[in-house]
Amino acid sequence: MKKLGLSLLLFFHITISIGQGFYNHHWLTGNNPFAGFPNGRFVFDSNSYLHTLEMRKMSFQGTEATICDAQGNFLMSSNGIWIANANNDTMLNAGDLAPGFYTDSWPFGIPLGCGAIFLPVPGDSLKYILLHKSKIGQFAIDPTIIYSTTIDLSLDGGLGGVNTINNTVLVDTLSWGITACKHANGRDWWVVCIKDGNPQSFTFLLTPNGIDTMLIQNFNVTTNAYGNVSHLMFSSDGSKFLYCSPINQSPSGTLIISDFDRCTGQFSNFNSILLSTTSYLFGLAFSPNNKYAYSCTSTKVFSNKHRQPYR
């Protein structure tokens, strides 16, 4: 059961694909916001992990983002409400992400799975960007906005501080999840989120100049499903992409697999596989060698071996 528990945990943490170094070295867990109760931390190396308990101010109700530097030193975390520094205290100027009715209603963390991601800004080892989702208004079902917040680690004695906060990147009706993959040039980042309903991708390019490109592409897969909570996942080499969706709002789960071109940011060769006819899928992962793709419902884990082509 320990192995299964760890496998399920892997489905809920956003990973950074291609040349990640140790950016994903520390994972924080736990949704207990009350003093005197511990939360968890996983520290990974190439073939093992260490799990410890710690007293920490930040809890996670769904959105959870962390990042280390390239050497594996823990830098910061966010639950979509605020950003904590390496000491797990409020980062300078980072205590009011995405203000409004929705975040006011969830003071201990936004309940959107995989709703934020930290990325190192290309060309500057002291600058990072947080891309984070929220909702506009009181009655929105899906996330409807993506913000960007920039962090400078040279501030506050090296603990970092926010330079710009809550800059609007995109407003649309979105499914859950946001992920990133390294551009083929080895410097820039492709950032991907999905329009809700019949899937359509929004792909941004992060360069030293900031976000300066957006590509929109239909997935050529009809799902008619809204309120999708799918994780988004690139393979470690960035060549494949996973997304899952129910069909026609039914309690079912279809895995969508596509190729991804790290030069152009384009998806191709879409294929769908019905894995569950009774339960929704939400978690996704690739095996370390990229030969297997995994997904899960609340009670089952599915695996699919890659074959060429995906048909």
Secondary structure, DSSP 8 states (H G I E B T S, - for coil): -HHHHHHHHHTTS--EESS-TTTTSEEEE----STT--EEEEEE-SS-EEEEEE--S---SS--EEEE-TT--EEEEE-SS-EE-TTSSB-BT-S-SS-SHHHHH-TT----TT-EEEEE-TT-TTEEEEEEEE--SSS-SS--EEEEEEEETTSGGGT-EEEEEEEEEEES-B-S--EEEE-TTSS-EEEEEEETTTTEEEEEEEETTEEEEEEEEE-S------S-----EE-TTSSEEEEEE-STTSS-EEEEEEEE-TTT--EEEEEEEEEESSS---EEEE-TTSSEEEEE-SS-EEEEE--SS--
